């Protein structure tokens, strides 16, 4: 592999070879490619990339594997004698229990005999014994005529000699050390950044990108390029531009794909939403939704895909529903906010959604009798307001706080009550507005969000608390994770590049 990487391409001014096309045979069974050769290929599914991070990653994985195998062998060596000692201790305990059972039976027999003797002696005194007769009986008992003459058996004491007691103490100490080491290993594995994303591929984009969406099959990527939308084929870690959609009159601000079918909705500064569907292998706009009177800031599709929710800088939220599964219409307008509405999030059962606004409030909305009603308003001080939001399940919601930077996990507990579960401090503020929604990937329990010029990845640990596990530096836009959770797509604003990050 080293010799291939160091070769130069003879076709393109000695550009460095960085790929192999294993699908097209030559004399040596493969064809080497430079970046220009790769760009000219029509079929790229058989291309293998030879970037250096793959080699480093494989070395890292081999090192981790060797470390785990060494620990397994070390633990096996320590466990074997301990298991043997435990088996011996178990056998001794069985003997002690058997002896104790025999002693108990003898003890029970002695009690019965003593009670009989007591009854005989009391009967001999008659029904009305005198005080002197009772004192005499007590004196006889005190001198050794015991009613329950029981002593610990010498045989039992022999079985628990000092040597055995020392052996049990040593086993206990070694077990404590072993459990401590096992706990440290699990703690190490738990704290490893197993979800660390590594840059795998990037492609130049002509215009500034504001939003990114990926279809439910993880094969089509839609990105906004000013007022247009470009579609890219995502295959073999590479981006191939396949279509260019025009229709919006101003900058496209947000894109949301269906997670069940091949269609998506876009919002724009031209105050409209557009529905895009595939028709005879071509993407086209099937409907334009009017009604907002300012920029569209966010769009969300409900999990049952019967409802669209849009927010705008006109201080309003609109609910859109389908008629006869074809035509979308506005069924409700919510105007409770007093300033720009920024972000939206819907819970998994489609019974609650949240909205954040420049009026320094977070509003929770509840579906009642097919109408959305305001459930609760959470207000913050003017120097501390809620920006990005994301439902984690039906009742828990994560909020990014600006002013005193932090992430707060809250829970809706009923009766219009909200409780705070966790507070995660951040080192930087993010007071610039750009469309970068917070996302939650349930399969790996990951929260992904932009914060200033970094992308933060948090993961829920076994104790139920979220912890920052990875930071991707760069002025990225609109982080989007594919359905498998193995790839993260973002736009790097300073470089104007669409980037794909992979995790292993």
Secondary structure, DSSP 8 states (H G I E B T S, - for coil): -HHHHH-B-TTTTT-B--EEETTS--TTSSEEE-HHHHHH-S--TTEEE--HHHHHHHHHHHHHHHHHHHHHHHHHHHHHHHHHHHHHHHHHHHHHHHHHHHHHHHHHHHHHHHHHHHHHHHHHH-SS--HHHHHHHHHHHHTT--SS-----HHHHHHT-HHHHHHHHHHHHHHHHHHHHHHHHHHHHHHS-TT--EEEEEEE-SS----EEE-TTS-EEEEEETTEEEEEEEETTEEEEEEEE---SS-EEEEEE-SSSSEEEEEETTS-EEEEEEETTEEEEEEEE---SS-EEEEEE-TTSSEEEEEETTS-EEEEEEETTTEEEEEEEE---SS-EEEEEE-TTSSEEEEEETTSEEEEEEEETTEEEEEEEEE--TTSEEEEEEESSSSEEEEEEETTTEEEEEEEEETTEEEEEEEEE-SS----------EEETTTTEEEEEETTEEEEEEE-TTS-EEEEEEEES-EEEEEE-TTSSEEEEEETTTTEEEEEE--
